[in-house]
Amino acid sequence: MKYQLAGKVVLISGGSKGLGLAMAREFGAAGARVVIAARDPVELSQAADWLLTQGIRAEARVCDFRQTKPLPRWWPASKRSSGRSTSW
């Protein structure tokens, strides 16, 4: 990745597997702190643990983006815990 993301926070939906997890890995490798979200708490926890073993600062948030009610709570909670959110 050609961008320097040190000091940035990236929020990734669908971050427990597949493309979302790959994006979290790449953003983290570029220096960003990542906040991953997904529906399955077990898969999400495993993904966050794996990212941490890769040296990536990661936080996990259970959220079902098929529902609109969690969205207003998810974004502010992520900003509070990570200090700021710079990309989503």
Backbone bond lengths (Angstrom), bond angles and torsions (degrees), N, CA, C in turn:
res aa  C-N    CA-C-N  psi(-1)  N-CA   C-N-CA  omega(-1)  CA-C   N-CA-C  phi
1 M - - - 1.445 - - 1.521 107.97 -
2 K 1.313 117.35 132.77 1.456 120.22 -174.87 1.524 114.51 -87.94
3 Y 1.323 118.05 -8.37 1.450 121.65 -178.82 1.520 111.11 -91.60
4 Q 1.326 116.11 143.07 1.456 121.37 173.94 1.521 107.29 -91.65
5 L 1.304 116.57 120.73 1.455 120.97 -176.18 1.522 112.64 -115.45
6 A 1.313 117.34 13.94 1.462 120.56 178.61 1.521 109.27 -57.34
7 G 1.339 115.85 131.24 1.450 120.84 179.92 1.517 114.34 84.79
8 K 1.305 117.42 -2.09 1.466 121.34 178.96 1.521 109.77 -97.51
9 V 1.318 115.81 155.78 1.457 121.97 176.45 1.520 107.29 -120.24
10 V 1.333 116.09 129.13 1.460 121.35 -178.89 1.523 108.66 -118.75
11 L 1.329 116.39 125.78 1.458 122.68 177.17 1.522 108.21 -96.72
12 I 1.338 116.57 128.67 1.463 120.86 -175.64 1.520 109.70 -127.77
13 S 1.329 115.77 117.97 1.463 119.41 174.22 1.522 108.23 -83.96
14 G 1.317 116.61 150.42 1.465 120.04 -176.87 1.516 111.61 67.55
15 G 1.332 116.55 31.90 1.454 121.48 -172.59 1.515 116.42 -84.74
16 S 1.324 118.19 4.94 1.468 119.07 -176.46 1.524 113.67 -87.78
17 K 1.331 118.15 -13.20 1.467 120.05 -179.47 1.526 110.00 -164.95
18 G 1.292 114.60 172.16 1.464 120.93 174.65 1.510 114.57 58.94
19 L 1.315 114.62 -138.97 1.457 121.33 -176.61 1.526 112.13 -61.14
20 G 1.333 117.30 -39.26 1.464 120.05 179.78 1.519 112.19 -61.75
21 L 1.328 116.91 -42.80 1.465 121.05 178.69 1.524 110.52 -68.55
22 A 1.326 116.62 -38.98 1.472 119.95 177.65 1.530 110.54 -63.76
23 M 1.320 116.42 -40.06 1.466 119.76 177.21 1.523 110.92 -64.89
24 A 1.320 116.74 -41.72 1.463 120.11 178.21 1.525 110.41 -60.33
25 R 1.327 116.22 -42.68 1.464 120.42 178.86 1.527 110.67 -61.59
26 E 1.320 117.39 -45.60 1.470 120.69 -177.76 1.527 112.03 -68.88
27 F 1.326 117.01 -44.51 1.466 119.27 177.53 1.527 110.45 -62.37
28 G 1.324 116.50 -41.47 1.459 120.53 178.16 1.521 112.33 -64.47
29 A 1.325 116.30 -40.82 1.467 120.54 178.36 1.524 111.26 -64.08
30 A 1.337 116.19 -26.59 1.463 120.64 178.41 1.528 111.61 -85.94
31 G 1.345 116.79 3.16 1.453 120.66 174.05 1.511 116.52 105.82
32 A 1.328 117.90 -3.61 1.461 119.94 -179.34 1.520 110.67 -78.62
33 R 1.291 115.42 153.33 1.456 121.15 167.18 1.522 105.23 -89.49
34 V 1.324 117.75 134.29 1.453 120.17 -176.48 1.524 111.10 -113.21
35 V 1.314 115.14 141.79 1.455 123.01 172.45 1.518 105.20 -117.72
36 I 1.332 116.10 111.35 1.454 119.78 -178.34 1.521 109.75 -100.45
37 A 1.327 115.14 146.13 1.461 121.17 179.03 1.515 108.98 -131.45
38 A 1.323 115.34 144.76 1.466 122.05 175.96 1.516 108.32 -163.77
39 R 1.330 116.29 170.96 1.467 120.90 -178.30 1.518 113.06 -80.40
40 D 1.327 117.46 -37.77 1.464 121.22 -172.47 1.524 110.25 -88.34
41 P 1.332 118.01 112.35 1.465 120.03 -176.62 1.525 113.82 -64.68
42 V 1.325 117.60 -32.04 1.470 120.04 -179.89 1.527 110.03 -69.46
43 E 1.336 116.94 -50.26 1.463 120.22 178.61 1.524 111.13 -61.91
44 L 1.315 116.06 -38.02 1.462 120.75 179.95 1.521 111.14 -64.38
45 S 1.309 116.76 -44.55 1.458 121.25 178.46 1.523 111.39 -62.96
46 Q 1.319 116.49 -42.37 1.470 121.01 178.34 1.529 110.51 -63.09
47 A 1.326 116.40 -41.41 1.465 119.91 179.89 1.526 110.69 -65.18
48 A 1.327 116.96 -44.18 1.462 120.40 179.58 1.528 110.77 -63.68
49 D 1.323 116.84 -41.75 1.470 120.33 177.47 1.523 110.98 -61.61
50 W 1.332 116.56 -42.40 1.468 120.08 179.54 1.529 110.63 -63.37
51 L 1.331 116.38 -43.82 1.467 119.64 178.44 1.526 110.53 -59.66
52 L 1.326 116.78 -41.52 1.463 120.01 178.76 1.523 111.51 -62.67
53 T 1.344 117.46 -37.28 1.473 119.51 177.61 1.525 111.38 -67.24
54 Q 1.318 116.63 -20.62 1.466 121.54 177.86 1.531 111.99 -88.47
55 G 1.340 115.73 3.45 1.456 120.23 179.31 1.519 113.46 82.59
56 I 1.321 117.12 18.01 1.458 121.79 -177.76 1.522 109.03 -101.78
57 R 1.316 115.51 129.27 1.467 120.56 177.01 1.517 107.86 -73.36
58 A 1.320 115.96 111.01 1.460 120.56 -174.89 1.515 111.27 -133.44
59 E 1.302 114.70 146.91 1.456 122.64 175.21 1.523 107.27 -132.06
60 A 1.315 117.45 144.18 1.465 121.74 -178.01 1.517 110.85 -113.58
61 R 1.324 116.29 140.13 1.459 123.34 176.73 1.520 109.20 -134.88
62 V 1.315 116.23 122.73 1.462 120.07 175.95 1.524 108.24 -75.33
63 C 1.317 115.95 126.49 1.461 120.53 -179.81 1.525 108.98 -158.36
64 D 1.311 116.36 135.98 1.460 122.15 176.77 1.523 107.62 -104.85
65 F 1.311 115.96 102.77 1.461 120.53 -176.58 1.524 112.95 -75.27
66 R 1.326 117.06 -3.45 1.464 118.97 172.66 1.524 109.98 -73.37
67 Q 1.318 116.41 -19.22 1.455 122.81 177.63 1.524 108.30 -103.29
68 T 1.304 117.76 142.96 1.466 119.19 -179.54 1.523 113.18 -88.96
69 K 1.323 118.56 -20.85 1.461 120.48 -176.61 1.527 114.24 -61.67
70 P 1.344 120.23 -38.95 1.474 118.51 -178.73 1.528 114.19 -70.02
71 L 1.321 117.46 -21.23 1.462 119.73 -173.26 1.522 113.88 -59.86
72 P 1.336 118.93 -48.24 1.473 117.12 179.76 1.524 113.48 -61.28
73 R 1.333 118.46 -25.52 1.471 121.03 178.75 1.525 111.48 -86.07
74 W 1.329 118.08 -34.25 1.456 121.69 -174.02 1.518 111.98 -66.33
75 W 1.300 116.98 -47.37 1.470 120.54 -176.52 1.527 111.66 -62.22
76 P 1.346 120.39 -52.88 1.474 119.32 178.86 1.525 113.41 -62.27
77 A 1.328 117.89 -37.55 1.470 120.19 178.86 1.516 110.38 -63.69
78 S 1.317 117.26 -39.51 1.463 120.61 178.56 1.523 110.49 -67.41
79 K 1.322 116.95 -40.21 1.462 119.97 178.64 1.523 111.01 -64.44
80 R 1.339 117.10 -41.67 1.473 120.38 -179.75 1.524 111.27 -62.94
81 S 1.329 116.51 -44.17 1.459 118.74 -174.59 1.520 112.72 -77.16
82 S 1.325 117.10 -28.02 1.463 118.53 -176.27 1.521 112.61 -102.54
83 G 1.297 117.31 -7.16 1.443 119.91 179.15 1.506 112.70 97.37
84 R 1.323 117.16 -40.72 1.451 121.88 177.65 1.515 109.04 -169.70
85 S 1.279 115.79 157.62 1.452 121.15 176.26 1.507 107.93 -121.65
86 T 1.304 116.65 123.21 1.450 119.63 -174.26 1.515 113.67 -112.73
87 S 1.311 118.44 -16.65 1.463 121.40 -179.76 1.510 109.00 -147.47
88 W 1.335 115.02 146.14 1.461 119.36 176.10 1.494 108.77 -147.69
